[in-house]
């Protein structure tokens, strides 16, 4: 019986924690299918993989270069941040429309790039909101992202071989940012040890009245995702939030008058805390790794947060 993980598209790679089990799996498959063993994974669906004794690095440099070339921006001047803090995008119906097909193509390409680039998740999430009827300002925002990509094509993520066998999540929310509907943006990022394994930046589907409620709903969404990752939330899982009021709301089983309007599904996190399946910790805002997923940041702050979440130039010589 094969206990290793299998992923199939046009090619196939085998993953597992036991090398002998992997070899057994490949041997069993070779008896039933014609196949070639190409050795260690180095490139898969646009993702470049480098395996070393110290760990594994992944990035999408070749794919990023192709995006830039198709957009005719492969030799443009780079920027330091993917979206300017002063950017206020909206549906902008009074602006001229731009080619929606080309816009959607670039957005789709950038969204796939997020497999290894959580530092771009917020900016790409924002421009994804306007695919139905893109306008000039939206096109300018995409060009800004591509100029940022131009200077960071070799950035990616490194997974250290040594580290804690523990999942830690970071959850954050920016209150009342969207110009059209006033909804907040939720961001969460999860680590196995010191390495990020999944991340998300998206608008909340409910309008909230305070930053506390926005943070509480973001934390609940993170708890749901943890449940999906682990199949069942187990003990020793930590979620870090930078809003003390939101943390208190996760611990209080009573619906306060000011929080009664929050849909009951957002109180899922309370059950997890009560059952000691999830520990919610406070973390100062300057150490909140999910902050980069919820709002545009100034250059210095952005670069600090990018390094903090684990995105780096993987080809930089040290």
C-alpha positions as CSV (number, residue, x, y, z in Angstrom):
1,X,0.0,0.0,0.0
2,X,1.2,3.5,-0.9
3,X,1.0,6.0,2.0
4,X,2.8,8.9,0.3
5,X,1.0,11.9,-1.1
6,X,0.3,12.1,-4.9
7,X,-0.4,15.1,-7.1
8,X,-1.4,14.6,-10.7
9,X,-1.8,17.1,-13.6
10,X,0.2,16.3,-16.7
11,X,3.2,15.2,-14.6
12,X,3.2,13.6,-11.2
13,X,5.3,14.0,-8.1
14,X,5.3,12.0,-4.9
15,X,5.7,13.5,-1.4
16,X,6.1,12.0,2.0
17,X,8.1,12.0,5.2
18,X,9.6,8.6,4.7
19,X,12.1,8.1,1.8
20,X,11.6,4.3,1.8
21,X,7.8,4.7,1.5
22,X,8.3,7.1,-1.4
23,X,10.5,4.6,-3.2
24,X,8.0,1.8,-2.5
25,X,5.2,3.9,-3.9
26,X,7.1,4.7,-7.1
27,X,8.0,1.0,-7.5
28,X,4.4,-0.1,-7.1
29,X,3.2,2.5,-9.7
30,X,5.9,1.5,-12.2
31,X,4.6,-2.0,-12.2
32,X,1.2,-0.8,-13.3
33,X,2.0,2.3,-15.4
34,X,4.7,3.2,-17.9
35,X,6.6,6.0,-16.2
36,X,10.0,7.7,-16.0
37,X,11.6,8.8,-12.7
38,X,13.1,12.3,-13.2
39,X,14.6,12.5,-9.7
40,X,14.1,15.3,-7.2
41,X,11.5,17.9,-8.0
42,X,13.0,21.1,-9.6
43,X,10.2,22.7,-11.6
44,X,6.5,22.1,-11.5
45,X,3.7,24.2,-13.0
46,X,5.7,27.4,-13.1
47,X,7.1,26.9,-9.6
48,X,10.9,26.5,-9.3
49,X,12.1,24.3,-6.4
50,X,15.6,24.1,-5.0
51,X,16.3,21.4,-2.5
52,X,19.3,21.7,-0.2
53,X,20.5,20.2,3.1
54,X,19.3,23.3,5.0
55,X,15.8,23.3,3.4
56,X,13.8,23.9,0.3
57,X,13.2,27.2,-1.5
58,X,10.4,27.9,-4.0
59,X,9.9,30.8,-6.3
60,X,8.4,31.6,-9.7
61,X,11.0,33.8,-11.4
62,X,10.6,32.4,-14.9
63,X,6.8,32.7,-14.6
64,X,7.1,36.3,-13.4
65,X,9.4,37.2,-16.3
66,X,6.8,35.8,-18.7
67,X,4.1,37.9,-17.1
68,X,6.2,41.0,-17.6
69,X,7.1,40.2,-21.1
70,X,3.5,39.6,-22.1
71,X,2.6,42.9,-20.6
72,X,5.5,44.6,-22.4
73,X,7.0,45.7,-19.1
74,X,10.0,43.4,-18.9
75,X,12.4,46.4,-19.0
76,X,10.3,48.9,-17.0
77,X,11.6,50.9,-14.0
78,X,10.9,48.9,-10.8
79,X,9.1,50.3,-7.7
80,X,9.7,49.3,-4.1
81,X,6.1,48.6,-3.1
82,X,3.2,46.9,-5.0
83,X,0.6,49.5,-4.1
84,X,1.0,53.0,-3.0
85,X,-0.5,53.8,0.5
86,X,-2.3,56.8,-1.0
87,X,-4.1,54.7,-3.6
88,X,-7.9,54.9,-3.3
89,X,-9.5,52.6,-5.9
90,X,-13.2,52.4,-6.6
91,X,-15.5,51.3,-9.4
92,X,-14.7,54.7,-11.0
93,X,-17.6,54.6,-13.4
94,X,-16.8,58.2,-14.6
95,X,-13.4,57.0,-16.0
96,X,-12.7,55.5,-19.5
97,X,-12.9,51.8,-19.7
98,X,-9.8,49.7,-20.6
99,X,-9.6,46.3,-22.4
100,X,-11.3,43.9,-19.9
101,X,-9.9,40.8,-21.6
102,X,-6.3,41.9,-21.2
103,X,-7.0,43.2,-17.7
104,X,-8.4,39.8,-16.6
105,X,-5.6,38.0,-18.2
106,X,-3.0,39.9,-16.2
107,X,-5.0,39.6,-13.0
108,X,-5.3,35.9,-13.4
109,X,-1.6,35.5,-14.0
110,X,-0.8,37.6,-11.0
111,X,-3.1,35.5,-8.8
112,X,-1.3,32.3,-9.7
113,X,2.0,34.1,-8.8
114,X,0.7,34.4,-5.3
115,X,1.6,30.7,-4.8
116,X,5.0,31.9,-3.7
117,X,4.4,35.7,-3.1
118,X,2.3,36.6,-0.1
119,X,3.8,40.0,-0.2
120,X,1.7,40.8,-3.2
121,X,-1.5,39.2,-2.0
122,X,-3.2,42.5,-0.8
123,X,-2.4,44.5,-4.0
124,X,-3.5,41.7,-6.3
125,X,-6.7,41.2,-4.2
126,X,-7.6,44.8,-4.6
127,X,-7.3,44.9,-8.4
128,X,-9.2,41.6,-8.6
129,X,-12.3,43.4,-7.5
130,X,-12.7,45.4,-10.7
131,X,-12.5,42.7,-13.4
132,X,-16.1,43.2,-14.4
133,X,-15.6,46.7,-15.7
134,X,-11.9,47.8,-15.4
135,X,-11.1,51.5,-15.7
136,X,-8.0,53.6,-16.2
137,X,-7.1,53.8,-12.5
138,X,-7.3,50.1,-12.2
139,X,-5.0,49.6,-15.2
140,X,-2.5,52.0,-13.6
141,X,-2.6,50.0,-10.3
142,X,-1.8,46.8,-12.3
143,X,1.2,48.6,-13.9
144,X,2.4,49.6,-10.5
145,X,2.2,46.0,-9.3
146,X,4.1,44.8,-12.4
147,X,6.8,47.4,-11.8
148,X,7.2,46.1,-8.3
149,X,7.4,42.6,-9.7
150,X,10.1,43.7,-12.1
151,X,12.4,44.4,-9.2
152,X,11.6,41.3,-7.2
153,X,11.3,38.4,-9.7
154,X,13.8,36.3,-7.7
155,X,11.9,36.6,-4.4
156,X,10.4,33.5,-2.9
157,X,10.0,31.5,0.2
158,X,12.5,29.2,2.0
159,X,11.3,26.3,4.1
160,X,13.9,25.5,6.8
161,X,14.5,21.8,7.5
162,X,14.8,22.3,11.2
163,X,12.0,24.0,13.2
164,X,9.1,23.6,15.6
165,X,6.4,21.1,14.7
166,X,3.7,23.6,15.5
167,X,1.1,25.5,13.5
168,X,0.9,29.2,14.4
169,X,-1.6,31.6,12.7
170,X,-1.7,35.4,12.4
171,X,-5.0,37.2,11.8
172,X,-5.6,40.8,11.0
173,X,-8.1,43.2,9.5
174,X,-8.3,46.7,8.2
175,X,-11.5,48.5,9.1
176,X,-13.6,50.3,6.5
177,X,-11.2,50.5,3.6
178,X,-13.2,49.7,0.5
179,X,-14.4,52.9,-1.2
180,X,-17.5,51.4,-2.7
181,X,-19.1,49.3,0.1
182,X,-17.1,50.1,3.3
183,X,-16.2,46.5,3.9
184,X,-13.0,45.5,5.7
185,X,-10.2,43.4,4.4
186,X,-9.2,40.2,6.2
187,X,-5.7,38.8,6.2
188,X,-4.3,35.7,7.7
189,X,-1.1,33.7,7.3
190,X,-0.2,30.4,8.9
191,X,3.2,28.9,9.7
192,X,4.4,25.5,10.3
193,X,7.4,26.2,12.5
194,X,9.0,29.3,10.9
195,X,7.8,28.8,7.3
196,X,4.5,30.1,5.8
197,X,2.3,27.4,4.5
198,X,-0.9,29.3,3.5
199,X,-2.1,32.8,3.4
200,X,-5.2,34.9,2.3
201,X,-6.2,38.5,1.7
202,X,-9.9,39.1,1.0
203,X,-12.8,41.4,1.7
204,X,-15.1,40.5,4.5
205,X,-18.7,39.7,3.3
206,X,-20.3,41.7,6.1
207,X,-20.1,45.4,7.0
208,X,-18.9,45.9,10.6
209,X,-19.3,48.8,12.9
210,X,-15.8,48.8,14.6
211,X,-12.3,47.6,14.2
212,X,-12.9,45.1,17.1
213,X,-15.7,43.4,15.1
214,X,-13.6,43.4,12.0
215,X,-10.7,41.7,13.9
216,X,-13.1,39.2,15.5
217,X,-14.5,38.2,12.1
218,X,-11.1,37.9,10.7
219,X,-10.0,35.6,13.5
220,X,-13.1,33.4,13.0
221,X,-12.3,33.1,9.3
222,X,-8.8,32.1,10.3
223,X,-10.1,29.5,12.7
224,X,-12.3,28.0,9.9
225,X,-9.3,27.8,7.6
226,X,-7.2,26.1,10.4
227,X,-10.0,23.5,10.7
228,X,-9.8,22.8,6.9
229,X,-6.0,22.5,7.0
230,X,-5.9,20.1,10.0
231,X,-9.3,18.4,9.2
232,X,-10.0,18.9,12.8
233,X,-8.5,21.7,15.0
234,X,-6.2,20.0,17.5
235,X,-4.6,21.3,20.6
236,X,-1.4,23.3,20.5
237,X,-2.6,25.6,17.7
238,X,-2.0,29.3,18.3
239,X,-3.7,32.2,16.6
240,X,-2.1,35.6,17.1
241,X,-4.3,38.8,17.0
242,X,-3.3,42.4,17.6
243,X,-6.6,43.6,19.0
244,X,-7.2,42.9,22.7
245,X,-11.0,43.6,22.5
246,X,-11.4,41.1,19.7
247,X,-9.5,38.5,21.8
248,X,-11.9,39.1,24.7
249,X,-14.8,38.7,22.4
250,X,-13.5,35.2,21.4
251,X,-13.5,34.2,25.1
252,X,-16.9,35.6,26.2
253,X,-19.7,33.1,25.5
254,X,-22.4,35.8,26.1
255,X,-23.6,37.9,23.1
256,X,-23.2,41.5,24.2
257,X,-25.7,44.0,22.9
258,X,-23.1,45.6,20.7
259,X,-22.2,42.3,19.0
260,X,-25.6,40.7,18.6
261,X,-25.8,41.7,15.0
262,X,-22.7,39.6,14.1
263,X,-23.9,36.5,12.4
264,X,-23.8,33.5,14.6
265,X,-21.4,31.7,12.3
266,X,-18.7,34.1,13.4
267,X,-18.9,32.8,16.9
268,X,-17.4,29.4,15.8
269,X,-14.1,30.6,17.2
270,X,-15.6,30.8,20.7
271,X,-16.3,27.1,20.7
272,X,-12.8,26.4,19.7
273,X,-11.4,28.5,22.5
274,X,-13.8,27.1,25.1
275,X,-12.8,23.5,24.0
276,X,-9.1,24.5,24.2
277,X,-8.7,23.5,20.6
278,X,-7.4,27.0,19.8
279,X,-5.3,29.4,21.9
280,X,-5.7,33.1,20.9
281,X,-2.7,35.3,21.8
282,X,-2.2,39.0,21.7
283,X,0.7,40.2,19.5
284,X,1.8,43.9,19.1
285,X,0.9,45.5,15.8
286,X,4.5,45.9,14.7
287,X,4.9,42.1,14.9
288,X,1.6,41.2,13.3
289,X,2.7,39.3,10.2
290,X,-0.8,39.4,8.6
291,X,-0.7,43.3,8.5
292,X,0.9,43.2,5.1
293,X,-2.2,41.3,3.8
294,X,-4.8,43.9,4.8
295,X,-3.6,47.3,3.8
296,X,-1.0,49.2,1.6
297,X,2.1,50.0,3.6
298,X,4.8,52.7,3.1
299,X,8.2,51.5,1.7
300,X,10.1,51.0,4.9
301,X,7.3,49.3,6.8
302,X,6.5,47.2,3.7
303,X,10.0,45.9,3.4
304,X,10.2,45.1,7.1
305,X,6.9,43.2,7.0
306,X,8.0,41.4,3.8
307,X,11.1,40.1,5.5
308,X,9.1,39.3,8.7
309,X,6.6,37.0,6.8
310,X,9.4,35.1,5.1
311,X,9.6,36.4,1.6
312,X,13.2,37.0,0.5
313,X,15.5,37.2,-2.5
314,X,16.4,33.5,-2.6
315,X,19.3,34.0,-5.0
316,X,21.0,36.7,-2.9
317,X,24.4,35.7,-1.8
318,X,25.2,35.9,1.9
